[in-house]
């Protein structure tokens, strides 16, 4: 979890599944104000409804945000 809760909310599992299938990812809420825009970009690309546009696992691993954070963690250790 990036901000403490999933990007889709519903009162029951069926409602959540419907939102996953039909809603746009929304980053409203104060919690998202402190989240790096590169993370939001990554989430949007992972959750793209069009499978042809959705990131593949190798593309996710090469995303700027993950690469930059891997480098930062290497420097800390």
PyMOL Python script that loads the backbone (N, CA, C, O; Angstrom):
from pymol import cmd

cmd.read_pdbstr("""\
ATOM      1  N   UNK A   1       0.835  -1.184   0.000  1.00  0.00           N
ATOM      2  CA  UNK A   1       0.000   0.000   0.000  1.00  0.00           C
ATOM      3  C   UNK A   1       0.879   1.247   0.000  1.00  0.00           C
ATOM      4  O   UNK A   1       1.847   1.348   0.755  1.00  0.00           O
ATOM      5  N   UNK A   2       0.534   2.153  -0.828  1.00  0.00           N
ATOM      6  CA  UNK A   2       1.311   3.384  -0.939  1.00  0.00           C
ATOM      7  C   UNK A   2       0.796   4.435   0.026  1.00  0.00           C
ATOM      8  O   UNK A   2       1.580   5.171   0.624  1.00  0.00           O
ATOM      9  N   UNK A   3      -0.525   4.507   0.182  1.00  0.00           N
ATOM     10  CA  UNK A   3      -1.072   5.551   1.053  1.00  0.00           C
ATOM     11  C   UNK A   3      -1.910   4.987   2.203  1.00  0.00           C
ATOM     12  O   UNK A   3      -2.483   5.754   2.977  1.00  0.00           O
ATOM     13  N   UNK A   4      -1.987   3.671   2.324  1.00  0.00           N
ATOM     14  CA  UNK A   4      -2.702   3.083   3.451  1.00  0.00           C
ATOM     15  C   UNK A   4      -4.027   2.440   3.108  1.00  0.00           C
ATOM     16  O   UNK A   4      -4.646   1.808   3.964  1.00  0.00           O
ATOM     17  N   UNK A   5      -4.478   2.587   1.862  1.00  0.00           N
ATOM     18  CA  UNK A   5      -5.726   1.943   1.447  1.00  0.00           C
ATOM     19  C   UNK A   5      -5.692   1.726  -0.060  1.00  0.00           C
ATOM     20  O   UNK A   5      -4.952   2.409  -0.769  1.00  0.00           O
ATOM     21  N   UNK A   6      -6.493   0.774  -0.557  1.00  0.00           N
ATOM     22  CA  UNK A   6      -6.473   0.480  -1.993  1.00  0.00           C
ATOM     23  C   UNK A   6      -7.071   1.627  -2.816  1.00  0.00           C
ATOM     24  O   UNK A   6      -7.788   2.469  -2.276  1.00  0.00           O
ATOM     25  N   UNK A   7      -6.778   1.660  -4.123  1.00  0.00           N
ATOM     26  CA  UNK A   7      -7.261   2.762  -4.958  1.00  0.00           C
ATOM     27  C   UNK A   7      -8.758   2.700  -5.259  1.00  0.00           C
ATOM     28  O   UNK A   7      -9.316   3.655  -5.800  1.00  0.00           O
ATOM     29  N   UNK A   8      -9.411   1.596  -4.919  1.00  0.00           N
ATOM     30  CA  UNK A   8     -10.854   1.476  -5.155  1.00  0.00           C
ATOM     31  C   UNK A   8     -11.529   1.082  -3.860  1.00  0.00           C
ATOM     32  O   UNK A   8     -11.024   0.237  -3.121  1.00  0.00           O
ATOM     33  N   UNK A   9     -12.681   1.698  -3.579  1.00  0.00           N
ATOM     34  CA  UNK A   9     -13.412   1.407  -2.354  1.00  0.00           C
ATOM     35  C   UNK A   9     -14.835   0.991  -2.713  1.00  0.00           C
ATOM     36  O   UNK A   9     -15.420   1.499  -3.669  1.00  0.00           O
ATOM     37  N   UNK A  10     -15.375   0.074  -1.945  1.00  0.00           N
ATOM     38  CA  UNK A  10     -16.761  -0.323  -2.099  1.00  0.00           C
ATOM     39  C   UNK A  10     -17.265  -0.910  -0.800  1.00  0.00           C
ATOM     40  O   UNK A  10     -16.485  -1.276   0.079  1.00  0.00           O
ATOM     41  N   UNK A  11     -18.572  -0.994  -0.691  1.00  0.00           N
ATOM     42  CA  UNK A  11     -19.188  -1.526   0.521  1.00  0.00           C
ATOM     43  C   UNK A  11     -19.200  -3.050   0.552  1.00  0.00           C
ATOM     44  O   UNK A  11     -19.433  -3.653   1.599  1.00  0.00           O
ATOM     45  N   UNK A  12     -18.946  -3.676  -0.605  1.00  0.00           N
ATOM     46  CA  UNK A  12     -18.892  -5.132  -0.683  1.00  0.00           C
ATOM     47  C   UNK A  12     -17.942  -5.520  -1.812  1.00  0.00           C
ATOM     48  O   UNK A  12     -17.545  -4.679  -2.619  1.00  0.00           O
ATOM     49  N   UNK A  13     -17.590  -6.780  -1.860  1.00  0.00           N
ATOM     50  CA  UNK A  13     -16.627  -7.245  -2.866  1.00  0.00           C
ATOM     51  C   UNK A  13     -17.121  -6.993  -4.294  1.00  0.00           C
ATOM     52  O   UNK A  13     -16.340  -6.617  -5.168  1.00  0.00           O
ATOM     53  N   UNK A  14     -18.407  -7.200  -4.523  1.00  0.00           N
ATOM     54  CA  UNK A  14     -18.983  -6.993  -5.856  1.00  0.00           C
ATOM     55  C   UNK A  14     -18.830  -5.532  -6.301  1.00  0.00           C
ATOM     56  O   UNK A  14     -18.509  -5.265  -7.459  1.00  0.00           O
ATOM     57  N   UNK A  15     -19.057  -4.613  -5.400  1.00  0.00           N
ATOM     58  CA  UNK A  15     -18.921  -3.192  -5.702  1.00  0.00           C
ATOM     59  C   UNK A  15     -17.463  -2.829  -6.005  1.00  0.00           C
ATOM     60  O   UNK A  15     -17.192  -2.041  -6.911  1.00  0.00           O
ATOM     61  N   UNK A  16     -16.540  -3.400  -5.254  1.00  0.00           N
ATOM     62  CA  UNK A  16     -15.117  -3.140  -5.483  1.00  0.00           C
ATOM     63  C   UNK A  16     -14.699  -3.672  -6.852  1.00  0.00           C
ATOM     64  O   UNK A  16     -14.010  -2.984  -7.603  1.00  0.00           O
ATOM     65  N   UNK A  17     -15.117  -4.898  -7.175  1.00  0.00           N
ATOM     66  CA  UNK A  17     -14.780  -5.489  -8.474  1.00  0.00           C
ATOM     67  C   UNK A  17     -15.340  -4.640  -9.599  1.00  0.00           C
ATOM     68  O   UNK A  17     -14.664  -4.423 -10.604  1.00  0.00           O
ATOM     69  N   UNK A  18     -16.565  -4.157  -9.446  1.00  0.00           N
ATOM     70  CA  UNK A  18     -17.165  -3.299 -10.465  1.00  0.00           C
ATOM     71  C   UNK A  18     -16.350  -2.023 -10.660  1.00  0.00           C
ATOM     72  O   UNK A  18     -16.139  -1.583 -11.790  1.00  0.00           O
ATOM     73  N   UNK A  19     -15.895  -1.435  -9.566  1.00  0.00           N
ATOM     74  CA  UNK A  19     -15.091  -0.214  -9.668  1.00  0.00           C
ATOM     75  C   UNK A  19     -13.737  -0.492 -10.314  1.00  0.00           C
ATOM     76  O   UNK A  19     -13.241   0.326 -11.089  1.00  0.00           O
ATOM     77  N   UNK A  20     -13.142  -1.628 -10.003  1.00  0.00           N
ATOM     78  CA  UNK A  20     -11.864  -1.993 -10.618  1.00  0.00           C
ATOM     79  C   UNK A  20     -12.045  -2.101 -12.127  1.00  0.00           C
ATOM     80  O   UNK A  20     -11.195  -1.644 -12.892  1.00  0.00           O
ATOM     81  N   UNK A  21     -13.141  -2.697 -12.551  1.00  0.00           N
ATOM     82  CA  UNK A  21     -13.390  -2.890 -13.980  1.00  0.00           C
ATOM     83  C   UNK A  21     -13.791  -1.604 -14.695  1.00  0.00           C
ATOM     84  O   UNK A  21     -13.457  -1.433 -15.867  1.00  0.00           O
ATOM     85  N   UNK A  22     -14.494  -0.697 -14.025  1.00  0.00           N
ATOM     86  CA  UNK A  22     -15.134   0.419 -14.721  1.00  0.00           C
ATOM     87  C   UNK A  22     -14.706   1.816 -14.308  1.00  0.00           C
ATOM     88  O   UNK A  22     -15.065   2.783 -14.981  1.00  0.00           O
ATOM     89  N   UNK A  23     -13.961   1.955 -13.237  1.00  0.00           N
ATOM     90  CA  UNK A  23     -13.611   3.290 -12.750  1.00  0.00           C
ATOM     91  C   UNK A  23     -12.193   3.663 -13.140  1.00  0.00           C
ATOM     92  O   UNK A  23     -11.347   2.804 -13.388  1.00  0.00           O
ATOM     93  N   UNK A  24     -11.962   4.945 -13.186  1.00  0.00           N
ATOM     94  CA  UNK A  24     -10.614   5.455 -13.379  1.00  0.00           C
ATOM     95  C   UNK A  24      -9.930   5.507 -12.015  1.00  0.00           C
ATOM     96  O   UNK A  24     -10.576   5.733 -10.991  1.00  0.00           O
ATOM     97  N   UNK A  25      -8.644   5.299 -12.016  1.00  0.00           N
ATOM     98  CA  UNK A  25      -7.889   5.403 -10.766  1.00  0.00           C
ATOM     99  C   UNK A  25      -7.918   6.855 -10.320  1.00  0.00           C
ATOM    100  O   UNK A  25      -7.642   7.766 -11.101  1.00  0.00           O
ATOM    101  N   UNK A  26      -8.253   7.056  -9.063  1.00  0.00           N
ATOM    102  CA  UNK A  26      -8.382   8.407  -8.531  1.00  0.00           C
ATOM    103  C   UNK A  26      -7.444   8.561  -7.335  1.00  0.00           C
ATOM    104  O   UNK A  26      -7.397   7.704  -6.453  1.00  0.00           O
ATOM    105  N   UNK A  27      -6.716   9.642  -7.321  1.00  0.00           N
ATOM    106  CA  UNK A  27      -5.774   9.881  -6.236  1.00  0.00           C
ATOM    107  C   UNK A  27      -6.220  11.075  -5.388  1.00  0.00           C
ATOM    108  O   UNK A  27      -5.413  11.927  -5.018  1.00  0.00           O
ATOM    109  N   UNK A  28      -7.507  11.119  -5.094  1.00  0.00           N
ATOM    110  CA  UNK A  28      -8.032  12.151  -4.205  1.00  0.00           C
ATOM    111  C   UNK A  28      -7.694  11.777  -2.767  1.00  0.00           C
ATOM    112  O   UNK A  28      -7.449  10.611  -2.459  1.00  0.00           O
ATOM    113  N   UNK A  29      -7.685  12.736  -1.928  1.00  0.00           N
ATOM    114  CA  UNK A  29      -7.409  12.489  -0.520  1.00  0.00           C
ATOM    115  C   UNK A  29      -6.053  13.033  -0.132  1.00  0.00           C
ATOM    116  O   UNK A  29      -5.104  13.005  -0.916  1.00  0.00           O
ATOM    117  N   UNK A  30      -5.979  13.521   1.071  1.00  0.00           N
ATOM    118  CA  UNK A  30      -4.744  14.128   1.574  1.00  0.00           C
ATOM    119  C   UNK A  30      -3.567  13.158   1.570  1.00  0.00           C
ATOM    120  O   UNK A  30      -2.419  13.567   1.394  1.00  0.00           O
ATOM    121  N   UNK A  31      -3.858  11.867   1.767  1.00  0.00           N
ATOM    122  CA  UNK A  31      -2.782  10.878   1.807  1.00  0.00           C
ATOM    123  C   UNK A  31      -1.997  10.847   0.499  1.00  0.00           C
ATOM    124  O   UNK A  31      -0.792  10.595   0.493  1.00  0.00           O
ATOM    125  N   UNK A  32      -2.686  11.103  -0.600  1.00  0.00           N
ATOM    126  CA  UNK A  32      -2.039  11.042  -1.918  1.00  0.00           C
ATOM    127  C   UNK A  32      -1.212  12.290  -2.215  1.00  0.00           C
ATOM    128  O   UNK A  32      -0.382  12.272  -3.124  1.00  0.00           O
ATOM    129  N   UNK A  33      -1.421  13.360  -1.474  1.00  0.00           N
ATOM    130  CA  UNK A  33      -0.670  14.597  -1.734  1.00  0.00           C
ATOM    131  C   UNK A  33       0.822  14.432  -1.502  1.00  0.00           C
ATOM    132  O   UNK A  33       1.622  15.152  -2.101  1.00  0.00           O
ATOM    133  N   UNK A  34       1.207  13.507  -0.652  1.00  0.00           N
ATOM    134  CA  UNK A  34       2.620  13.311  -0.336  1.00  0.00           C
ATOM    135  C   UNK A  34       3.253  12.168  -1.135  1.00  0.00           C
ATOM    136  O   UNK A  34       4.440  11.882  -0.983  1.00  0.00           O
ATOM    137  N   UNK A  35       2.454  11.517  -1.985  1.00  0.00           N
ATOM    138  CA  UNK A  35       2.944  10.398  -2.778  1.00  0.00           C
ATOM    139  C   UNK A  35       3.563  10.931  -4.070  1.00  0.00           C
ATOM    140  O   UNK A  35       2.964  11.748  -4.769  1.00  0.00           O
ATOM    141  N   UNK A  36       4.750  10.465  -4.367  1.00  0.00           N
ATOM    142  CA  UNK A  36       5.494  10.881  -5.555  1.00  0.00           C
ATOM    143  C   UNK A  36       4.659  10.657  -6.817  1.00  0.00           C
ATOM    144  O   UNK A  36       4.003   9.624  -6.952  1.00  0.00           O
ATOM    145  N   UNK A  37       4.681  11.613  -7.731  1.00  0.00           N
ATOM    146  CA  UNK A  37       3.930  11.497  -8.976  1.00  0.00           C
ATOM    147  C   UNK A  37       4.375  10.304  -9.819  1.00  0.00           C
ATOM    148  O   UNK A  37       3.585   9.760 -10.591  1.00  0.00           O
ATOM    149  N   UNK A  38       5.625   9.898  -9.676  1.00  0.00           N
ATOM    150  CA  UNK A  38       6.102   8.727 -10.416  1.00  0.00           C
ATOM    151  C   UNK A  38       5.412   7.455  -9.924  1.00  0.00           C
ATOM    152  O   UNK A  38       5.163   6.540 -10.709  1.00  0.00           O
ATOM    153  N   UNK A  39       5.106   7.396  -8.636  1.00  0.00           N
ATOM    154  CA  UNK A  39       4.375   6.252  -8.091  1.00  0.00           C
ATOM    155  C   UNK A  39       2.961   6.236  -8.655  1.00  0.00           C
ATOM    156  O   UNK A  39       2.457   5.191  -9.067  1.00  0.00           O
ATOM    157  N   UNK A  40       2.330   7.397  -8.670  1.00  0.00           N
ATOM    158  CA  UNK A  40       0.975   7.491  -9.223  1.00  0.00           C
ATOM    159  C   UNK A  40       0.970   7.078 -10.684  1.00  0.00           C
ATOM    160  O   UNK A  40       0.060   6.382 -11.134  1.00  0.00           O
ATOM    161  N   UNK A  41       1.976   7.502 -11.420  1.00  0.00           N
ATOM    162  CA  UNK A  41       2.117   7.126 -12.828  1.00  0.00           C
ATOM    163  C   UNK A  41       2.226   5.608 -12.956  1.00  0.00           C
ATOM    164  O   UNK A  41       1.564   5.002 -13.800  1.00  0.00           O
ATOM    165  N   UNK A  42       3.051   5.005 -12.127  1.00  0.00           N
ATOM    166  CA  UNK A  42       3.230   3.553 -12.153  1.00  0.00           C
ATOM    167  C   UNK A  42       1.905   2.839 -11.861  1.00  0.00           C
ATOM    168  O   UNK A  42       1.553   1.884 -12.553  1.00  0.00           O
ATOM    169  N   UNK A  43       1.185   3.288 -10.861  1.00  0.00           N
ATOM    170  CA  UNK A  43      -0.099   2.671 -10.506  1.00  0.00           C
ATOM    171  C   UNK A  43      -1.074   2.777 -11.666  1.00  0.00           C
ATOM    172  O   UNK A  43      -1.745   1.800 -12.000  1.00  0.00           O
ATOM    173  N   UNK A  44      -1.163   3.947 -12.284  1.00  0.00           N
ATOM    174  CA  UNK A  44      -2.059   4.118 -13.441  1.00  0.00           C
ATOM    175  C   UNK A  44      -1.706   3.139 -14.558  1.00  0.00           C
ATOM    176  O   UNK A  44      -2.591   2.537 -15.167  1.00  0.00           O
ATOM    177  N   UNK A  45      -0.421   2.984 -14.818  1.00  0.00           N
ATOM    178  CA  UNK A  45       0.012   2.123 -15.914  1.00  0.00           C
ATOM    179  C   UNK A  45      -0.187   0.640 -15.585  1.00  0.00           C
ATOM    180  O   UNK A  45      -0.451  -0.156 -16.487  1.00  0.00           O
ATOM    181  N   UNK A  46      -0.068   0.261 -14.326  1.00  0.00           N
ATOM    182  CA  UNK A  46      -0.311  -1.123 -13.917  1.00  0.00           C
ATOM    183  C   UNK A  46      -1.797  -1.457 -14.008  1.00  0.00           C
ATOM    184  O   UNK A  46      -2.169  -2.575 -14.361  1.00  0.00           O
ATOM    185  N   UNK A  47      -2.640  -0.480 -13.686  1.00  0.00           N
ATOM    186  CA  UNK A  47      -4.083  -0.717 -13.644  1.00  0.00           C
ATOM    187  C   UNK A  47      -4.810  -0.319 -14.929  1.00  0.00           C
ATOM    188  O   UNK A  47      -6.039  -0.248 -14.938  1.00  0.00           O
ATOM    189  N   UNK A  48      -4.081  -0.060 -16.003  1.00  0.00           N
ATOM    190  CA  UNK A  48      -4.718   0.309 -17.273  1.00  0.00           C
ATOM    191  C   UNK A  48      -5.681  -0.796 -17.699  1.00  0.00           C
ATOM    192  O   UNK A  48      -5.329  -1.976 -17.682  1.00  0.00           O
ATOM    193  N   UNK A  49      -6.881  -0.414 -18.074  1.00  0.00           N
ATOM    194  CA  UNK A  49      -7.906  -1.382 -18.446  1.00  0.00           C
ATOM    195  C   UNK A  49      -7.591  -2.087 -19.762  1.00  0.00           C
ATOM    196  O   UNK A  49      -8.045  -3.208 -19.992  1.00  0.00           O
ATOM    197  N   UNK A  50      -6.832  -1.445 -20.608  1.00  0.00           N
ATOM    198  CA  UNK A  50      -6.472  -2.017 -21.904  1.00  0.00           C
ATOM    199  C   UNK A  50      -5.240  -2.904 -21.731  1.00  0.00           C
ATOM    200  O   UNK A  50      -4.146  -2.396 -21.485  1.00  0.00           O
ATOM    201  N   UNK A  51      -5.402  -4.212 -21.855  1.00  0.00           N
ATOM    202  CA  UNK A  51      -4.263  -5.116 -21.657  1.00  0.00           C
ATOM    203  C   UNK A  51      -3.079  -4.808 -22.576  1.00  0.00           C
ATOM    204  O   UNK A  51      -1.931  -5.053 -22.204  1.00  0.00           O
ATOM    205  N   UNK A  52      -3.341  -4.283 -23.749  1.00  0.00           N
ATOM    206  CA  UNK A  52      -2.252  -3.954 -24.676  1.00  0.00           C
ATOM    207  C   UNK A  52      -1.413  -2.787 -24.164  1.00  0.00           C
ATOM    208  O   UNK A  52      -0.232  -2.681 -24.496  1.00  0.00           O
ATOM    209  N   UNK A  53      -2.011  -1.915 -23.362  1.00  0.00           N
ATOM    210  CA  UNK A  53      -1.312  -0.747 -22.815  1.00  0.00           C
ATOM    211  C   UNK A  53      -0.757  -1.004 -21.411  1.00  0.00           C
ATOM    212  O   UNK A  53       0.176  -0.332 -20.970  1.00  0.00           O
ATOM    213  N   UNK A  54      -1.339  -1.980 -20.719  1.00  0.00           N
ATOM    214  CA  UNK A  54      -0.946  -2.285 -19.343  1.00  0.00           C
ATOM    215  C   UNK A  54       0.510  -2.745 -19.308  1.00  0.00           C
ATOM    216  O   UNK A  54       0.967  -3.477 -20.186  1.00  0.00           O
ATOM    217  N   UNK A  55       1.228  -2.302 -18.276  1.00  0.00           N
ATOM    218  CA  UNK A  55       2.632  -2.685 -18.148  1.00  0.00           C
ATOM    219  C   UNK A  55       2.784  -4.179 -17.888  1.00  0.00           C
ATOM    220  O   UNK A  55       2.005  -4.784 -17.151  1.00  0.00           O
ATOM    221  N   UNK A  56       3.785  -4.743 -18.498  1.00  0.00           N
ATOM    222  CA  UNK A  56       4.166  -6.119 -18.222  1.00  0.00           C
ATOM    223  C   UNK A  56       5.143  -6.107 -17.046  1.00  0.00           C
ATOM    224  O   UNK A  56       5.706  -5.063 -16.715  1.00  0.00           O
ATOM    225  N   UNK A  57       5.343  -7.261 -16.419  1.00  0.00           N
ATOM    226  CA  UNK A  57       6.174  -7.305 -15.217  1.00  0.00           C
ATOM    227  C   UNK A  57       7.581  -6.755 -15.465  1.00  0.00           C
ATOM    228  O   UNK A  57       8.128  -6.058 -14.611  1.00  0.00           O
ATOM    229  N   UNK A  58       8.160  -7.057 -16.604  1.00  0.00           N
ATOM    230  CA  UNK A  58       9.505  -6.549 -16.898  1.00  0.00           C
ATOM    231  C   UNK A  58       9.505  -5.032 -17.045  1.00  0.00           C
ATOM    232  O   UNK A  58      10.481  -4.372 -16.688  1.00  0.00           O
ATOM    233  N   UNK A  59       8.413  -4.478 -17.569  1.00  0.00           N
ATOM    234  CA  UNK A  59       8.298  -3.023 -17.705  1.00  0.00           C
ATOM    235  C   UNK A  59       8.104  -2.365 -16.343  1.00  0.00           C
ATOM    236  O   UNK A  59       8.612  -1.272 -16.094  1.00  0.00           O
ATOM    237  N   UNK A  60       7.366  -3.039 -15.465  1.00  0.00           N
ATOM    238  CA  UNK A  60       7.171  -2.514 -14.107  1.00  0.00           C
ATOM    239  C   UNK A  60       8.522  -2.416 -13.404  1.00  0.00           C
ATOM    240  O   UNK A  60       8.837  -1.405 -12.778  1.00  0.00           O
ATOM    241  N   UNK A  61       9.309  -3.475 -13.517  1.00  0.00           N
ATOM    242  CA  UNK A  61      10.619  -3.496 -12.862  1.00  0.00           C
ATOM    243  C   UNK A  61      11.564  -2.441 -13.419  1.00  0.00           C
ATOM    244  O   UNK A  61      12.504  -2.030 -12.739  1.00  0.00           O
ATOM    245  N   UNK A  62      11.325  -2.002 -14.645  1.00  0.00           N
ATOM    246  CA  UNK A  62      12.162  -0.976 -15.249  1.00  0.00           C
ATOM    247  C   UNK A  62      11.612   0.429 -15.112  1.00  0.00           C
ATOM    248  O   UNK A  62      12.201   1.377 -15.632  1.00  0.00           O
ATOM    249  N   UNK A  63      10.478   0.581 -14.411  1.00  0.00           N
ATOM    250  CA  UNK A  63       9.869   1.903 -14.247  1.00  0.00           C
ATOM    251  C   UNK A  63      10.799   2.819 -13.456  1.00  0.00           C
ATOM    252  O   UNK A  63      11.474   2.382 -12.524  1.00  0.00           O
ATOM    253  N   UNK A  64      10.824   4.093 -13.841  1.00  0.00           N
ATOM    254  CA  UNK A  64      11.705   5.089 -13.212  1.00  0.00           C
ATOM    255  C   UNK A  64      11.660   5.055 -11.691  1.00  0.00           C
ATOM    256  O   UNK A  64      12.706   5.082 -11.042  1.00  0.00           O
ATOM    257  N   UNK A  65      10.475   4.997 -11.119  1.00  0.00           N
ATOM    258  CA  UNK A  65      10.353   5.069  -9.663  1.00  0.00           C
ATOM    259  C   UNK A  65      11.033   3.879  -8.988  1.00  0.00           C
ATOM    260  O   UNK A  65      11.755   4.049  -8.006  1.00  0.00           O
ATOM    261  N   UNK A  66      10.803   2.683  -9.513  1.00  0.00           N
ATOM    262  CA  UNK A  66      11.439   1.505  -8.912  1.00  0.00           C
ATOM    263  C   UNK A  66      12.949   1.541  -9.092  1.00  0.00           C
ATOM    264  O   UNK A  66      13.695   1.227  -8.164  1.00  0.00           O
ATOM    265  N   UNK A  67      13.395   1.917 -10.267  1.00  0.00           N
ATOM    266  CA  UNK A  67      14.835   1.961 -10.528  1.00  0.00           C
ATOM    267  C   UNK A  67      15.512   2.972  -9.608  1.00  0.00           C
ATOM    268  O   UNK A  67      16.551   2.676  -9.018  1.00  0.00           O
ATOM    269  N   UNK A  68      14.932   4.160  -9.485  1.00  0.00           N
ATOM    270  CA  UNK A  68      15.507   5.194  -8.622  1.00  0.00           C
ATOM    271  C   UNK A  68      15.547   4.746  -7.161  1.00  0.00           C
ATOM    272  O   UNK A  68      16.529   4.995  -6.461  1.00  0.00           O
ATOM    273  N   UNK A  69      14.496   4.095  -6.706  1.00  0.00           N
ATOM    274  CA  UNK A  69      14.456   3.650  -5.312  1.00  0.00           C
ATOM    275  C   UNK A  69      15.386   2.484  -5.058  1.00  0.00           C
ATOM    276  O   UNK A  69      15.916   2.355  -3.955  1.00  0.00           O
ATOM    277  N   UNK A  70      15.597   1.639  -6.039  1.00  0.00           N
ATOM    278  CA  UNK A  70      16.578   0.564  -5.890  1.00  0.00           C
ATOM    279  C   UNK A  70      17.976   1.164  -5.734  1.00  0.00           C
ATOM    280  O   UNK A  70      18.771   0.710  -4.911  1.00  0.00           O
ATOM    281  N   UNK A  71      18.257   2.178  -6.526  1.00  0.00           N
ATOM    282  CA  UNK A  71      19.557   2.839  -6.439  1.00  0.00           C
ATOM    283  C   UNK A  71      19.738   3.514  -5.076  1.00  0.00           C
ATOM    284  O   UNK A  71      20.810   3.429  -4.477  1.00  0.00           O
ATOM    285  N   UNK A  72      18.690   4.185  -4.589  1.00  0.00           N
ATOM    286  CA  UNK A  72      18.767   4.842  -3.274  1.00  0.00           C
ATOM    287  C   UNK A  72      19.025   3.818  -2.185  1.00  0.00           C
ATOM    288  O   UNK A  72      19.828   4.062  -1.284  1.00  0.00           O
ATOM    289  N   UNK A  73      18.349   2.665  -2.256  1.00  0.00           N
ATOM    290  CA  UNK A  73      18.533   1.630  -1.238  1.00  0.00           C
ATOM    291  C   UNK A  73      19.934   1.043  -1.288  1.00  0.00           C
ATOM    292  O   UNK A  73      20.496   0.705  -0.246  1.00  0.00           O
ATOM    293  N   UNK A  74      20.505   0.915  -2.471  1.00  0.00           N
ATOM    294  CA  UNK A  74      21.886   0.414  -2.589  1.00  0.00           C
ATOM    295  C   UNK A  74      22.858   1.366  -1.933  1.00  0.00           C
ATOM    296  O   UNK A  74      23.812   0.941  -1.280  1.00  0.00           O
ATOM    297  N   UNK A  75      22.615   2.666  -2.106  1.00  0.00           N
ATOM    298  CA  UNK A  75      23.506   3.663  -1.513  1.00  0.00           C
ATOM    299  C   UNK A  75      23.422   3.654   0.012  1.00  0.00           C
ATOM    300  O   UNK A  75      24.421   3.921   0.680  1.00  0.00           O
ATOM    301  N   UNK A  76      22.257   3.353   0.571  1.00  0.00           N
ATOM    302  CA  UNK A  76      22.067   3.325   2.025  1.00  0.00           C
ATOM    303  C   UNK A  76      22.770   2.128   2.651  1.00  0.00           C
ATOM    304  O   UNK A  76      23.236   2.195   3.788  1.00  0.00           O
ATOM    305  N   UNK A  77      22.840   1.049   1.911  1.00  0.00           N
ATOM    306  CA  UNK A  77      23.416  -0.191   2.484  1.00  0.00           C
ATOM    307  C   UNK A  77      24.855  -0.201   2.317  1.00  0.00           C
ATOM    308  O   UNK A  77      25.518  -1.152   2.730  1.00  0.00           O
TER     309      UNK A  77
END
""", "prot")
cmd.dss("prot")
cmd.show_as("cartoon", "prot")
cmd.util.cbc("prot")
cmd.orient("prot")
